[in-house]
């Protein structure tokens, strides 16, 4: 009887811990994705800035200054487009995380309900056996 109770408790504990493990894995994986994304952004925008500085070093006269301004204007437009794209990617990552957290929450609620139902059923069976013995 004790082995049965111990086995049931162990199974219930495992069902209760599984969603927490899934949530931890989910957050760790998303933290890694976010970190990779941030590193990518830092690299891209650092290259953009360095290119601007290099181009500025090439200014020697009025024509090269005009060429620099034209190129800078094109690069600023590209940077604006890239900012928008990066922002959309970041929003998408947030939406994916929200959906994944919602799924883990549903599974946690289902596991809790199942565990409570199983515990109630086990208690009822135990009470019936005790009643029969008495």
Wavefront OBJ file of the C-alpha trace (Angstrom):
o trace
v 0.000 0.000 0.000
v 2.806 2.389 0.899
v 4.554 1.589 -2.369
v 1.352 2.376 -4.273
v 0.956 5.686 -2.449
v 4.627 6.497 -2.997
v 4.349 5.621 -6.681
v 1.213 7.769 -7.054
v 2.847 10.704 -5.269
v 5.948 10.357 -7.424
v 3.873 10.342 -10.621
v 1.852 13.335 -9.432
v 5.004 15.250 -8.524
v 6.480 14.496 -11.920
v 3.316 15.780 -13.654
v 3.432 18.927 -11.532
v 7.123 19.606 -12.234
v 6.992 18.975 -15.981
v 5.348 22.339 -16.814
v 7.919 24.164 -14.658
v 10.709 22.402 -16.517
v 9.072 23.282 -19.832
v 8.725 26.925 -18.770
v 12.380 27.067 -17.716
v 13.474 25.592 -21.033
v 11.215 28.004 -22.881
v 12.630 31.065 -21.123
v 16.225 29.892 -21.499
v 15.778 29.272 -25.236
v 14.110 32.643 -25.722
v 16.826 34.390 -23.721
v 19.370 32.812 -26.058
v 17.412 33.970 -29.128
v 17.147 37.489 -27.731
v 20.862 37.596 -26.928
v 21.748 36.404 -30.447
v 19.429 39.056 -31.868
v 21.030 41.791 -29.759
v 24.529 40.724 -30.795
v 23.454 40.783 -34.443
v 22.057 44.308 -33.997
v 25.168 45.556 -32.250
v 27.368 44.199 -35.013
v 25.217 45.620 -37.813
v 24.908 49.093 -36.300
v 28.573 49.192 -35.324
v 29.507 48.454 -38.964
v 27.121 51.180 -40.088
v 28.742 53.711 -37.762
v 32.276 52.727 -38.724
v 31.392 53.021 -42.405
v 30.078 56.536 -41.766
v 33.346 57.496 -40.095
v 35.437 55.985 -42.896
v 33.395 57.851 -45.496
v 33.864 61.096 -43.556
v 37.629 60.614 -43.749
v 37.352 60.671 -47.556
v 36.032 64.243 -47.647
v 38.649 66.427 -49.323
v 36.669 68.995 -51.307
v 33.133 70.214 -52.036
v 32.392 67.384 -54.476
v 33.505 64.646 -52.059
v 31.459 66.359 -49.328
v 28.362 66.311 -51.582
v 29.002 62.634 -52.413
v 29.337 61.925 -48.712
v 26.009 63.617 -47.967
v 24.285 61.743 -50.814
v 25.625 58.432 -49.563
v 24.728 59.303 -46.014
v 21.164 60.083 -47.086
v 20.848 56.679 -48.806
v 22.366 54.933 -45.800
v 19.996 56.737 -43.427
v 17.041 55.527 -45.473
v 18.445 51.986 -45.351
v 19.007 52.326 -41.608
v 15.403 53.429 -41.101
v 14.169 50.427 -43.102
v 16.436 48.147 -41.070
v 15.181 49.627 -37.767
v 11.607 48.895 -38.822
v 12.479 45.336 -39.826
v 14.365 44.734 -36.582
v 11.473 46.114 -34.556
v 9.047 43.765 -36.351
v 11.356 40.827 -35.677
v 11.540 41.730 -31.998
v 7.748 42.044 -31.789
v 7.410 38.654 -33.473
v 9.747 37.109 -30.920
v 7.647 38.605 -28.128
v 4.436 37.287 -29.647
v 5.941 33.805 -30.038
v 7.046 33.852 -26.410
v 3.590 34.964 -25.257
v 1.956 32.110 -27.176
v 4.442 29.574 -25.815
v 3.925 30.821 -22.245
v 0.165 30.557 -22.762
v 0.544 26.951 -23.918
v 2.683 26.084 -20.886
v 0.081 27.766 -18.654
v -2.701 25.668 -20.166
v -0.659 22.492 -19.717
v 0.102 23.466 -16.111
v -3.585 24.004 -15.368
v -4.450 20.694 -17.017
v -1.731 18.897 -15.021
v -2.945 20.463 -11.771
v -6.535 19.462 -12.498
v -5.449 15.947 -13.410
v -3.356 15.660 -10.251
v -6.202 16.904 -8.069
v -8.611 14.494 -9.738
v -6.167 11.612 -9.331
v -5.571 12.490 -5.669
v -9.308 12.680 -4.985
v -9.865 9.371 -6.718
v -7.003 7.779 -4.748
v -8.395 9.131 -1.483
v -11.856 7.771 -2.316
v -10.421 4.345 -3.153
v -8.371 4.357 0.024
v -11.435 5.282 2.053
v -13.414 2.449 0.460
v -10.664 -0.061 1.273
v -10.466 1.194 4.832
v -14.252 0.939 5.124
v -14.203 -2.625 3.849
v -11.502 -3.604 6.347
v -13.393 -2.063 9.210
l 1 2 3 4 5 6 7 8 9 10 11 12 13 14 15 16 17 18 19 20 21 22 23 24 25 26 27 28 29 30 31 32 33 34 35 36 37 38 39 40 41 42 43 44 45 46 47 48 49 50 51 52 53 54 55 56 57 58 59 60 61 62 63 64 65 66 67 68 69 70 71 72 73 74 75 76 77 78 79 80 81 82 83 84 85 86 87 88 89 90 91 92 93 94 95 96 97 98 99 100 101 102 103 104 105 106 107 108 109 110 111 112 113 114 115 116 117 118 119 120 121 122 123 124 125 126 127 128 129 130 131 132 133 134
